[in-house]
Amino acid sequence: MNGHLNNADADVDAETRNNMIKHYDYGQKQMNGMLRGMALERGLSDQELDASPGEYEDHLQSITEQWYGNGMGDADKSMGQ
């Protein structure tokens, strides 16, 4: 019986991890879309956004990703993970 419960727990844990990964990836895509949308709205061109080296491509996107990761880490801590 315990083996069955352990397997069920492992299945739930694996599913939860997969859902968290999907949630993180979706949130990161949303963040990138909002960031790009605001940059375009403020007058930057697609060429400027995709230029590397460039402030948007090489700095702003990576800083935003770090901040998003920090927020997700804080949320995990709040949930006891």
PDB file with SEQRES, HELIX, SHEET and CRYST1 records, atoms N, CA, C and O in Angstrom:
SEQRES   1 A   81  MET ASN GLY HIS LEU ASN ASN ALA ASP ALA ASP VAL ASP          
SEQRES   2 A   81  ALA GLU THR ARG ASN ASN MET ILE LYS HIS TYR ASP TYR          
SEQRES   3 A   81  GLY GLN LYS GLN MET ASN GLY MET LEU ARG GLY MET ALA          
SEQRES   4 A   81  LEU GLU ARG GLY LEU SER ASP GLN GLU LEU ASP ALA SER          
SEQRES   5 A   81  PRO GLY GLU TYR GLU ASP HIS LEU GLN SER ILE THR GLU          
SEQRES   6 A   81  GLN TRP TYR GLY ASN GLY MET GLY ASP ALA ASP LYS SER          
SEQRES   7 A   81  MET GLY GLN                                                  
HELIX    1 AA1 ASN A    2  GLU A   41  1                                  40    
HELIX    2 AA2 ASP A   46  ASP A   50  1                                   5    
HELIX    3 AA3 GLU A   55  GLU A   55  1                                   1    
HELIX    4 AA4 TYR A   56  LEU A   60  3                                   5    
HELIX    5 AA5 GLN A   61  SER A   78  1                                  18    
CRYST1    1.000    1.000    1.000  90.00  90.00  90.00 P 1           1          
ATOM      1  N   MET A   1       0.822  -1.196   0.000  1.00  0.00           N  
ATOM      2  CA  MET A   1       0.000   0.000   0.000  1.00  0.00           C  
ATOM      3  C   MET A   1       0.862   1.254   0.000  1.00  0.00           C  
ATOM      4  O   MET A   1       0.594   2.191  -0.752  1.00  0.00           O  
ATOM      5  N   ASN A   2       1.915   1.280   0.855  1.00  0.00           N  
ATOM      6  CA  ASN A   2       2.779   2.451   0.913  1.00  0.00           C  
ATOM      7  C   ASN A   2       3.468   2.716  -0.416  1.00  0.00           C  
ATOM      8  O   ASN A   2       3.620   3.867  -0.826  1.00  0.00           O  
ATOM      9  N   GLY A   3       3.881   1.653  -1.085  1.00  0.00           N  
ATOM     10  CA  GLY A   3       4.516   1.813  -2.391  1.00  0.00           C  
ATOM     11  C   GLY A   3       3.585   2.489  -3.381  1.00  0.00           C  
ATOM     12  O   GLY A   3       4.002   3.358  -4.147  1.00  0.00           O  
ATOM     13  N   HIS A   4       2.327   2.089  -3.361  1.00  0.00           N  
ATOM     14  CA  HIS A   4       1.333   2.692  -4.254  1.00  0.00           C  
ATOM     15  C   HIS A   4       1.159   4.184  -3.942  1.00  0.00           C  
ATOM     16  O   HIS A   4       1.079   5.008  -4.853  1.00  0.00           O  
ATOM     17  N   LEU A   5       1.102   4.523  -2.652  1.00  0.00           N  
ATOM     18  CA  LEU A   5       0.954   5.930  -2.255  1.00  0.00           C  
ATOM     19  C   LEU A   5       2.186   6.739  -2.623  1.00  0.00           C  
ATOM     20  O   LEU A   5       2.074   7.885  -3.058  1.00  0.00           O  
ATOM     21  N   ASN A   6       3.356   6.150  -2.450  1.00  0.00           N  
ATOM     22  CA  ASN A   6       4.583   6.850  -2.836  1.00  0.00           C  
ATOM     23  C   ASN A   6       4.615   7.120  -4.335  1.00  0.00           C  
ATOM     24  O   ASN A   6       5.019   8.197  -4.773  1.00  0.00           O  
ATOM     25  N   ASN A   7       4.182   6.127  -5.124  1.00  0.00           N  
ATOM     26  CA  ASN A   7       4.128   6.321  -6.571  1.00  0.00           C  
ATOM     27  C   ASN A   7       3.121   7.401  -6.939  1.00  0.00           C  
ATOM     28  O   ASN A   7       3.376   8.209  -7.831  1.00  0.00           O  
ATOM     29  N   ALA A   8       1.984   7.420  -6.260  1.00  0.00           N  
ATOM     30  CA  ALA A   8       0.966   8.440  -6.530  1.00  0.00           C  
ATOM     31  C   ALA A   8       1.515   9.822  -6.175  1.00  0.00           C  
ATOM     32  O   ALA A   8       1.300  10.782  -6.914  1.00  0.00           O  
ATOM     33  N   ASP A   9       2.213   9.927  -5.060  1.00  0.00           N  
ATOM     34  CA  ASP A   9       2.825  11.200  -4.662  1.00  0.00           C  
ATOM     35  C   ASP A   9       3.862  11.648  -5.691  1.00  0.00           C  
ATOM     36  O   ASP A   9       3.920  12.825  -6.045  1.00  0.00           O  
ATOM     37  N   ALA A  10       4.665  10.726  -6.161  1.00  0.00           N  
ATOM     38  CA  ALA A  10       5.690  11.054  -7.160  1.00  0.00           C  
ATOM     39  C   ALA A  10       5.043  11.541  -8.450  1.00  0.00           C  
ATOM     40  O   ALA A  10       5.538  12.472  -9.084  1.00  0.00           O  
ATOM     41  N   ASP A  11       3.928  10.906  -8.841  1.00  0.00           N  
ATOM     42  CA  ASP A  11       3.216  11.343 -10.045  1.00  0.00           C  
ATOM     43  C   ASP A  11       2.682  12.760  -9.885  1.00  0.00           C  
ATOM     44  O   ASP A  11       2.785  13.571 -10.805  1.00  0.00           O  
ATOM     45  N   VAL A  12       2.115  13.059  -8.730  1.00  0.00           N  
ATOM     46  CA  VAL A  12       1.590  14.403  -8.467  1.00  0.00           C  
ATOM     47  C   VAL A  12       2.727  15.418  -8.456  1.00  0.00           C  
ATOM     48  O   VAL A  12       2.596  16.508  -9.011  1.00  0.00           O  
ATOM     49  N   ASP A  13       3.845  15.058  -7.822  1.00  0.00           N  
ATOM     50  CA  ASP A  13       4.999  15.963  -7.793  1.00  0.00           C  
ATOM     51  C   ASP A  13       5.506  16.254  -9.198  1.00  0.00           C  
ATOM     52  O   ASP A  13       5.811  17.402  -9.521  1.00  0.00           O  
ATOM     53  N   ALA A  14       5.599  15.228 -10.038  1.00  0.00           N  
ATOM     54  CA  ALA A  14       6.076  15.408 -11.414  1.00  0.00           C  
ATOM     55  C   ALA A  14       5.111  16.290 -12.206  1.00  0.00           C  
ATOM     56  O   ALA A  14       5.538  17.167 -12.957  1.00  0.00           O  
ATOM     57  N   GLU A  15       3.817  16.054 -12.034  1.00  0.00           N  
ATOM     58  CA  GLU A  15       2.823  16.865 -12.739  1.00  0.00           C  
ATOM     59  C   GLU A  15       2.887  18.319 -12.271  1.00  0.00           C  
ATOM     60  O   GLU A  15       2.786  19.240 -13.082  1.00  0.00           O  
ATOM     61  N   THR A  16       3.051  18.520 -10.983  1.00  0.00           N  
ATOM     62  CA  THR A  16       3.153  19.874 -10.432  1.00  0.00           C  
ATOM     63  C   THR A  16       4.376  20.588 -10.993  1.00  0.00           C  
ATOM     64  O   THR A  16       4.290  21.752 -11.384  1.00  0.00           O  
ATOM     65  N   ARG A  17       5.512  19.898 -11.036  1.00  0.00           N  
ATOM     66  CA  ARG A  17       6.727  20.500 -11.602  1.00  0.00           C  
ATOM     67  C   ARG A  17       6.508  20.879 -13.063  1.00  0.00           C  
ATOM     68  O   ARG A  17       6.886  21.973 -13.481  1.00  0.00           O  
ATOM     69  N   ASN A  18       5.904  19.989 -13.840  1.00  0.00           N  
ATOM     70  CA  ASN A  18       5.637  20.294 -15.247  1.00  0.00           C  
ATOM     71  C   ASN A  18       4.716  21.504 -15.391  1.00  0.00           C  
ATOM     72  O   ASN A  18       4.927  22.351 -16.259  1.00  0.00           O  
ATOM     73  N   ASN A  19       3.694  21.581 -14.536  1.00  0.00           N  
ATOM     74  CA  ASN A  19       2.784  22.725 -14.586  1.00  0.00           C  
ATOM     75  C   ASN A  19       3.504  24.019 -14.220  1.00  0.00           C  
ATOM     76  O   ASN A  19       3.249  25.059 -14.828  1.00  0.00           O  
ATOM     77  N   MET A  20       4.395  23.971 -13.242  1.00  0.00           N  
ATOM     78  CA  MET A  20       5.157  25.158 -12.849  1.00  0.00           C  
ATOM     79  C   MET A  20       6.076  25.607 -13.985  1.00  0.00           C  
ATOM     80  O   MET A  20       6.207  26.804 -14.239  1.00  0.00           O  
ATOM     81  N   ILE A  21       6.708  24.660 -14.662  1.00  0.00           N  
ATOM     82  CA  ILE A  21       7.580  24.996 -15.789  1.00  0.00           C  
ATOM     83  C   ILE A  21       6.770  25.662 -16.893  1.00  0.00           C  
ATOM     84  O   ILE A  21       7.192  26.680 -17.443  1.00  0.00           O  
ATOM     85  N   LYS A  22       5.615  25.102 -17.220  1.00  0.00           N  
ATOM     86  CA  LYS A  22       4.757  25.691 -18.246  1.00  0.00           C  
ATOM     87  C   LYS A  22       4.305  27.084 -17.830  1.00  0.00           C  
ATOM     88  O   LYS A  22       4.297  28.006 -18.645  1.00  0.00           O  
ATOM     89  N   HIS A  23       3.929  27.240 -16.561  1.00  0.00           N  
ATOM     90  CA  HIS A  23       3.492  28.528 -16.043  1.00  0.00           C  
ATOM     91  C   HIS A  23       4.618  29.553 -16.159  1.00  0.00           C  
ATOM     92  O   HIS A  23       4.386  30.679 -16.600  1.00  0.00           O  
ATOM     93  N   TYR A  24       5.825  29.177 -15.770  1.00  0.00           N  
ATOM     94  CA  TYR A  24       6.980  30.068 -15.849  1.00  0.00           C  
ATOM     95  C   TYR A  24       7.246  30.468 -17.304  1.00  0.00           C  
ATOM     96  O   TYR A  24       7.417  31.650 -17.602  1.00  0.00           O  
ATOM     97  N   ASP A  25       7.279  29.491 -18.199  1.00  0.00           N  
ATOM     98  CA  ASP A  25       7.548  29.778 -19.614  1.00  0.00           C  
ATOM     99  C   ASP A  25       6.496  30.711 -20.198  1.00  0.00           C  
ATOM    100  O   ASP A  25       6.829  31.650 -20.920  1.00  0.00           O  
ATOM    101  N   TYR A  26       5.219  30.453 -19.888  1.00  0.00           N  
ATOM    102  CA  TYR A  26       4.139  31.299 -20.386  1.00  0.00           C  
ATOM    103  C   TYR A  26       4.269  32.719 -19.838  1.00  0.00           C  
ATOM    104  O   TYR A  26       4.103  33.693 -20.572  1.00  0.00           O  
ATOM    105  N   GLY A  27       4.566  32.828 -18.553  1.00  0.00           N  
ATOM    106  CA  GLY A  27       4.733  34.142 -17.941  1.00  0.00           C  
ATOM    107  C   GLY A  27       5.896  34.901 -18.537  1.00  0.00           C  
ATOM    108  O   GLY A  27       5.803  36.110 -18.748  1.00  0.00           O  
ATOM    109  N   GLN A  28       6.995  34.209 -18.815  1.00  0.00           N  
ATOM    110  CA  GLN A  28       8.158  34.852 -19.423  1.00  0.00           C  
ATOM    111  C   GLN A  28       7.814  35.357 -20.827  1.00  0.00           C  
ATOM    112  O   GLN A  28       8.235  36.447 -21.212  1.00  0.00           O  
ATOM    113  N   LYS A  29       7.053  34.572 -21.588  1.00  0.00           N  
ATOM    114  CA  LYS A  29       6.642  35.004 -22.929  1.00  0.00           C  
ATOM    115  C   LYS A  29       5.733  36.227 -22.841  1.00  0.00           C  
ATOM    116  O   LYS A  29       5.845  37.148 -23.649  1.00  0.00           O  
ATOM    117  N   GLN A  30       4.835  36.233 -21.861  1.00  0.00           N  
ATOM    118  CA  GLN A  30       3.969  37.395 -21.668  1.00  0.00           C  
ATOM    119  C   GLN A  30       4.792  38.628 -21.322  1.00  0.00           C  
ATOM    120  O   GLN A  30       4.546  39.710 -21.856  1.00  0.00           O  
ATOM    121  N   MET A  31       5.765  38.471 -20.433  1.00  0.00           N  
ATOM    122  CA  MET A  31       6.626  39.583 -20.037  1.00  0.00           C  
ATOM    123  C   MET A  31       7.384  40.127 -21.239  1.00  0.00           C  
ATOM    124  O   MET A  31       7.454  41.340 -21.432  1.00  0.00           O  
ATOM    125  N   ASN A  32       7.949  39.242 -22.044  1.00  0.00           N  
ATOM    126  CA  ASN A  32       8.677  39.684 -23.233  1.00  0.00           C  
ATOM    127  C   ASN A  32       7.749  40.400 -24.210  1.00  0.00           C  
ATOM    128  O   ASN A  32       8.131  41.403 -24.812  1.00  0.00           O  
ATOM    129  N   GLY A  33       6.526  39.881 -24.367  1.00  0.00           N  
ATOM    130  CA  GLY A  33       5.570  40.516 -25.267  1.00  0.00           C  
ATOM    131  C   GLY A  33       5.181  41.910 -24.793  1.00  0.00           C  
ATOM    132  O   GLY A  33       5.089  42.835 -25.600  1.00  0.00           O  
ATOM    133  N   MET A  34       4.954  42.070 -23.497  1.00  0.00           N  
ATOM    134  CA  MET A  34       4.611  43.387 -22.957  1.00  0.00           C  
ATOM    135  C   MET A  34       5.778  44.355 -23.105  1.00  0.00           C  
ATOM    136  O   MET A  34       5.589  45.515 -23.471  1.00  0.00           O  
ATOM    137  N   LEU A  35       6.980  43.877 -22.821  1.00  0.00           N  
ATOM    138  CA  LEU A  35       8.174  44.714 -22.936  1.00  0.00           C  
ATOM    139  C   LEU A  35       8.367  45.179 -24.370  1.00  0.00           C  
ATOM    140  O   LEU A  35       8.617  46.357 -24.625  1.00  0.00           O  
ATOM    141  N   ARG A  36       8.248  44.243 -25.303  1.00  0.00           N  
ATOM    142  CA  ARG A  36       8.414  44.593 -26.717  1.00  0.00           C  
ATOM    143  C   ARG A  36       7.298  45.540 -27.169  1.00  0.00           C  
ATOM    144  O   ARG A  36       7.556  46.497 -27.900  1.00  0.00           O  
ATOM    145  N   GLY A  37       6.072  45.278 -26.740  1.00  0.00           N  
ATOM    146  CA  GLY A  37       4.950  46.142 -27.107  1.00  0.00           C  
ATOM    147  C   GLY A  37       5.146  47.571 -26.630  1.00  0.00           C  
ATOM    148  O   GLY A  37       4.871  48.518 -27.367  1.00  0.00           O  
ATOM    149  N   MET A  38       5.622  47.732 -25.400  1.00  0.00           N  
ATOM    150  CA  MET A  38       5.870  49.074 -24.866  1.00  0.00           C  
ATOM    151  C   MET A  38       6.992  49.766 -25.625  1.00  0.00           C  
ATOM    152  O   MET A  38       6.912  50.964 -25.895  1.00  0.00           O  
ATOM    153  N   ALA A  39       8.037  49.021 -25.971  1.00  0.00           N  
ATOM    154  CA  ALA A  39       9.151  49.612 -26.718  1.00  0.00           C  
ATOM    155  C   ALA A  39       8.679  50.075 -28.097  1.00  0.00           C  
ATOM    156  O   ALA A  39       9.046  51.164 -28.540  1.00  0.00           O  
ATOM    157  N   LEU A  40       7.876  49.266 -28.773  1.00  0.00           N  
ATOM    158  CA  LEU A  40       7.350  49.654 -30.088  1.00  0.00           C  
ATOM    159  C   LEU A  40       6.418  50.860 -29.961  1.00  0.00           C  
ATOM    160  O   LEU A  40       6.445  51.770 -30.789  1.00  0.00           O  
ATOM    161  N   GLU A  41       5.595  50.850 -28.914  1.00  0.00           N  
ATOM    162  CA  GLU A  41       4.665  51.956 -28.687  1.00  0.00           C  
ATOM    163  C   GLU A  41       5.413  53.268 -28.445  1.00  0.00           C  
ATOM    164  O   GLU A  41       4.917  54.342 -28.786  1.00  0.00           O  
ATOM    165  N   ARG A  42       6.588  53.179 -27.864  1.00  0.00           N  
ATOM    166  CA  ARG A  42       7.384  54.374 -27.575  1.00  0.00           C  
ATOM    167  C   ARG A  42       8.285  54.772 -28.730  1.00  0.00           C  
ATOM    168  O   ARG A  42       9.089  55.695 -28.600  1.00  0.00           O  
ATOM    169  N   GLY A  43       8.160  54.084 -29.864  1.00  0.00           N  
ATOM    170  CA  GLY A  43       8.826  54.539 -31.070  1.00  0.00           C  
ATOM    171  C   GLY A  43      10.032  53.762 -31.533  1.00  0.00           C  
ATOM    172  O   GLY A  43      10.626  54.117 -32.551  1.00  0.00           O  
ATOM    173  N   LEU A  44      10.420  52.717 -30.829  1.00  0.00           N  
ATOM    174  CA  LEU A  44      11.540  51.924 -31.320  1.00  0.00           C  
ATOM    175  C   LEU A  44      11.069  51.047 -32.477  1.00  0.00           C  
ATOM    176  O   LEU A  44       9.919  50.609 -32.501  1.00  0.00           O  
ATOM    177  N   SER A  45      11.942  50.798 -33.413  1.00  0.00           N  
ATOM    178  CA  SER A  45      11.598  49.949 -34.557  1.00  0.00           C  
ATOM    179  C   SER A  45      11.969  48.499 -34.256  1.00  0.00           C  
ATOM    180  O   SER A  45      12.730  48.220 -33.329  1.00  0.00           O  
ATOM    181  N   ASP A  46      11.422  47.584 -35.052  1.00  0.00           N  
ATOM    182  CA  ASP A  46      11.784  46.169 -34.915  1.00  0.00           C  
ATOM    183  C   ASP A  46      13.291  45.983 -35.089  1.00  0.00           C  
ATOM    184  O   ASP A  46      13.905  45.176 -34.392  1.00  0.00           O  
ATOM    185  N   GLN A  47      13.882  46.730 -36.016  1.00  0.00           N  
ATOM    186  CA  GLN A  47      15.322  46.617 -36.250  1.00  0.00           C  
ATOM    187  C   GLN A  47      16.110  47.046 -35.011  1.00  0.00           C  
ATOM    188  O   GLN A  47      17.111  46.418 -34.666  1.00  0.00           O  
ATOM    189  N   GLU A  48      15.661  48.111 -34.341  1.00  0.00           N  
ATOM    190  CA  GLU A  48      16.345  48.561 -33.125  1.00  0.00           C  
ATOM    191  C   GLU A  48      16.204  47.537 -32.000  1.00  0.00           C  
ATOM    192  O   GLU A  48      17.143  47.299 -31.239  1.00  0.00           O  
ATOM    193  N   LEU A  49      15.016  46.935 -31.907  1.00  0.00           N  
ATOM    194  CA  LEU A  49      14.789  45.957 -30.850  1.00  0.00           C  
ATOM    195  C   LEU A  49      15.624  44.697 -31.046  1.00  0.00           C  
ATOM    196  O   LEU A  49      16.059  44.083 -30.072  1.00  0.00           O  
ATOM    197  N   ASP A  50      15.846  44.313 -32.284  1.00  0.00           N  
ATOM    198  CA  ASP A  50      16.562  43.074 -32.578  1.00  0.00           C  
ATOM    199  C   ASP A  50      18.062  43.275 -32.766  1.00  0.00           C  
ATOM    200  O   ASP A  50      18.798  42.306 -32.950  1.00  0.00           O  
ATOM    201  N   ALA A  51      18.523  44.532 -32.721  1.00  0.00           N  
ATOM    202  CA  ALA A  51      19.943  44.819 -32.937  1.00  0.00           C  
ATOM    203  C   ALA A  51      20.779  44.286 -31.774  1.00  0.00           C  
ATOM    204  O   ALA A  51      20.431  44.454 -30.606  1.00  0.00           O  
ATOM    205  N   SER A  52      21.876  43.648 -32.121  1.00  0.00           N  
ATOM    206  CA  SER A  52      22.810  43.180 -31.104  1.00  0.00           C  
ATOM    207  C   SER A  52      24.219  43.461 -31.609  1.00  0.00           C  
ATOM    208  O   SER A  52      24.585  42.956 -32.670  1.00  0.00           O  
ATOM    209  N   PRO A  53      25.019  44.237 -30.903  1.00  0.00           N  
ATOM    210  CA  PRO A  53      24.730  44.755 -29.571  1.00  0.00           C  
ATOM    211  C   PRO A  53      23.684  45.871 -29.619  1.00  0.00           C  
ATOM    212  O   PRO A  53      23.633  46.676 -30.549  1.00  0.00           O  
ATOM    213  N   GLY A  54      22.880  45.878 -28.605  1.00  0.00           N  
ATOM    214  CA  GLY A  54      21.860  46.902 -28.476  1.00  0.00           C  
ATOM    215  C   GLY A  54      21.311  46.909 -27.068  1.00  0.00           C  
ATOM    216  O   GLY A  54      21.298  45.877 -26.396  1.00  0.00           O  
ATOM    217  N   GLU A  55      20.861  48.061 -26.619  1.00  0.00           N  
ATOM    218  CA  GLU A  55      20.376  48.206 -25.243  1.00  0.00           C  
ATOM    219  C   GLU A  55      19.203  47.274 -24.957  1.00  0.00           C  
ATOM    220  O   GLU A  55      19.169  46.623 -23.913  1.00  0.00           O  
ATOM    221  N   TYR A  56      18.241  47.207 -25.879  1.00  0.00           N  
ATOM    222  CA  TYR A  56      17.060  46.367 -25.644  1.00  0.00           C  
ATOM    223  C   TYR A  56      17.427  44.889 -25.659  1.00  0.00           C  
ATOM    224  O   TYR A  56      17.117  44.153 -24.722  1.00  0.00           O  
ATOM    225  N   GLU A  57      18.084  44.463 -26.724  1.00  0.00           N  
ATOM    226  CA  GLU A  57      18.390  43.043 -26.924  1.00  0.00           C  
ATOM    227  C   GLU A  57      19.362  42.509 -25.868  1.00  0.00           C  
ATOM    228  O   GLU A  57      19.186  41.399 -25.366  1.00  0.00           O  
ATOM    229  N   ASP A  58      20.373  43.287 -25.538  1.00  0.00           N  
ATOM    230  CA  ASP A  58      21.451  42.781 -24.690  1.00  0.00           C  
ATOM    231  C   ASP A  58      21.331  43.142 -23.217  1.00  0.00           C  
ATOM    232  O   ASP A  58      21.971  42.510 -22.376  1.00  0.00           O  
ATOM    233  N   HIS A  59      20.522  44.143 -22.888  1.00  0.00           N  
ATOM    234  CA  HIS A  59      20.446  44.554 -21.490  1.00  0.00           C  
ATOM    235  C   HIS A  59      19.035  44.478 -20.926  1.00  0.00           C  
ATOM    236  O   HIS A  59      18.793  43.783 -19.939  1.00  0.00           O  
ATOM    237  N   LEU A  60      18.119  45.181 -21.541  1.00  0.00           N  
ATOM    238  CA  LEU A  60      16.774  45.293 -20.971  1.00  0.00           C  
ATOM    239  C   LEU A  60      16.075  43.937 -20.882  1.00  0.00           C  
ATOM    240  O   LEU A  60      15.449  43.633 -19.866  1.00  0.00           O  
ATOM    241  N   GLN A  61      16.173  43.121 -21.928  1.00  0.00           N  
ATOM    242  CA  GLN A  61      15.535  41.805 -21.881  1.00  0.00           C  
ATOM    243  C   GLN A  61      16.130  40.928 -20.783  1.00  0.00           C  
ATOM    244  O   GLN A  61      15.395  40.244 -20.071  1.00  0.00           O  
ATOM    245  N   SER A  62      17.444  40.941 -20.642  1.00  0.00           N  
ATOM    246  CA  SER A  62      18.060  40.076 -19.630  1.00  0.00           C  
ATOM    247  C   SER A  62      17.744  40.566 -18.220  1.00  0.00           C  
ATOM    248  O   SER A  62      17.540  39.747 -17.323  1.00  0.00           O  
ATOM    249  N   ILE A  63      17.698  41.873 -18.003  1.00  0.00           N  
ATOM    250  CA  ILE A  63      17.337  42.411 -16.689  1.00  0.00           C  
ATOM    251  C   ILE A  63      15.898  42.028 -16.354  1.00  0.00           C  
ATOM    252  O   ILE A  63      15.605  41.632 -15.225  1.00  0.00           O  
ATOM    253  N   THR A  64      15.010  42.143 -17.322  1.00  0.00           N  
ATOM    254  CA  THR A  64      13.610  41.787 -17.097  1.00  0.00           C  
ATOM    255  C   THR A  64      13.485  40.308 -16.755  1.00  0.00           C  
ATOM    256  O   THR A  64      12.708  39.940 -15.873  1.00  0.00           O  
ATOM    257  N   GLU A  65      14.241  39.459 -17.441  1.00  0.00           N  
ATOM    258  CA  GLU A  65      14.210  38.023 -17.157  1.00  0.00           C  
ATOM    259  C   GLU A  65      14.711  37.741 -15.737  1.00  0.00           C  
ATOM    260  O   GLU A  65      14.157  36.893 -15.037  1.00  0.00           O  
ATOM    261  N   GLN A  66      15.753  38.451 -15.317  1.00  0.00           N  
ATOM    262  CA  GLN A  66      16.265  38.278 -13.953  1.00  0.00           C  
ATOM    263  C   GLN A  66      15.205  38.687 -12.931  1.00  0.00           C  
ATOM    264  O   GLN A  66      14.979  37.978 -11.951  1.00  0.00           O  
ATOM    265  N   TRP A  67      14.563  39.816 -13.157  1.00  0.00           N  
ATOM    266  CA  TRP A  67      13.538  40.293 -12.229  1.00  0.00           C  
ATOM    267  C   TRP A  67      12.368  39.320 -12.172  1.00  0.00           C  
ATOM    268  O   TRP A  67      11.830  39.047 -11.099  1.00  0.00           O  
ATOM    269  N   TYR A  68      11.979  38.798 -13.329  1.00  0.00           N  
ATOM    270  CA  TYR A  68      10.891  37.824 -13.365  1.00  0.00           C  
ATOM    271  C   TYR A  68      11.281  36.576 -12.577  1.00  0.00           C  
ATOM    272  O   TYR A  68      10.483  36.054 -11.799  1.00  0.00           O  
ATOM    273  N   GLY A  69      12.507  36.100 -12.778  1.00  0.00           N  
ATOM    274  CA  GLY A  69      12.999  34.937 -12.043  1.00  0.00           C  
ATOM    275  C   GLY A  69      13.036  35.192 -10.545  1.00  0.00           C  
ATOM    276  O   GLY A  69      12.699  34.310  -9.755  1.00  0.00           O  
ATOM    277  N   ASN A  70      13.444  36.392 -10.148  1.00  0.00           N  
ATOM    278  CA  ASN A  70      13.450  36.741  -8.724  1.00  0.00           C  
ATOM    279  C   ASN A  70      12.032  36.707  -8.161  1.00  0.00           C  
ATOM    280  O   ASN A  70      11.812  36.209  -7.057  1.00  0.00           O  
ATOM    281  N   GLY A  71      11.082  37.228  -8.909  1.00  0.00           N  
ATOM    282  CA  GLY A  71       9.690  37.217  -8.466  1.00  0.00           C  
ATOM    283  C   GLY A  71       9.151  35.809  -8.333  1.00  0.00           C  
ATOM    284  O   GLY A  71       8.448  35.496  -7.372  1.00  0.00           O  
ATOM    285  N   MET A  72       9.478  34.961  -9.291  1.00  0.00           N  
ATOM    286  CA  MET A  72       9.032  33.564  -9.217  1.00  0.00           C  
ATOM    287  C   MET A  72       9.691  32.869  -8.023  1.00  0.00           C  
ATOM    288  O   MET A  72       9.048  32.070  -7.342  1.00  0.00           O  
ATOM    289  N   GLY A  73      10.970  33.168  -7.764  1.00  0.00           N  
ATOM    290  CA  GLY A  73      11.654  32.586  -6.617  1.00  0.00           C  
ATOM    291  C   GLY A  73      11.021  33.026  -5.305  1.00  0.00           C  
ATOM    292  O   GLY A  73      10.856  32.224  -4.386  1.00  0.00           O  
ATOM    293  N   ASP A  74      10.667  34.311  -5.223  1.00  0.00           N  
ATOM    294  CA  ASP A  74       9.993  34.809  -4.024  1.00  0.00           C  
ATOM    295  C   ASP A  74       8.636  34.129  -3.834  1.00  0.00           C  
ATOM    296  O   ASP A  74       8.248  33.802  -2.712  1.00  0.00           O  
ATOM    297  N   ALA A  75       7.926  33.922  -4.930  1.00  0.00           N  
ATOM    298  CA  ALA A  75       6.630  33.241  -4.846  1.00  0.00           C  
ATOM    299  C   ALA A  75       6.811  31.806  -4.366  1.00  0.00           C  
ATOM    300  O   ALA A  75       6.027  31.319  -3.552  1.00  0.00           O  
ATOM    301  N   ASP A  76       7.842  31.128  -4.867  1.00  0.00           N  
ATOM    302  CA  ASP A  76       8.117  29.757  -4.416  1.00  0.00           C  
ATOM    303  C   ASP A  76       8.408  29.725  -2.918  1.00  0.00           C  
ATOM    304  O   ASP A  76       7.920  28.846  -2.207  1.00  0.00           O  
ATOM    305  N   LYS A  77       9.207  30.688  -2.437  1.00  0.00           N  
ATOM    306  CA  LYS A  77       9.522  30.751  -1.011  1.00  0.00           C  
ATOM    307  C   LYS A  77       8.266  30.961  -0.186  1.00  0.00           C  
ATOM    308  O   LYS A  77       8.102  30.368   0.880  1.00  0.00           O  
ATOM    309  N   SER A  78       7.381  31.811  -0.689  1.00  0.00           N  
ATOM    310  CA  SER A  78       6.130  32.083   0.033  1.00  0.00           C  
ATOM    311  C   SER A  78       5.262  30.844   0.132  1.00  0.00           C  
ATOM    312  O   SER A  78       4.486  30.698   1.076  1.00  0.00           O  
ATOM    313  N   MET A  79       5.392  29.940  -0.850  1.00  0.00           N  
ATOM    314  CA  MET A  79       4.618  28.703  -0.829  1.00  0.00           C  
ATOM    315  C   MET A  79       5.349  27.581  -0.113  1.00  0.00           C  
ATOM    316  O   MET A  79       4.868  26.449  -0.062  1.00  0.00           O  
ATOM    317  N   GLY A  80       6.525  27.902   0.447  1.00  0.00           N  
ATOM    318  CA  GLY A  80       7.270  26.903   1.203  1.00  0.00           C  
ATOM    319  C   GLY A  80       8.098  25.967   0.363  1.00  0.00           C  
ATOM    320  O   GLY A  80       8.431  24.870   0.811  1.00  0.00           O  
ATOM    321  N   GLN A  81       8.438  26.368  -0.840  1.00  0.00           N  
ATOM    322  CA  GLN A  81       9.243  25.494  -1.711  1.00  0.00           C  
ATOM    323  C   GLN A  81      10.681  25.917  -1.727  1.00  0.00           C  
ATOM    324  O   GLN A  81      11.500  25.296  -2.405  1.00  0.00           O  
TER     325      GLN A  81                                                      
END                                                                             
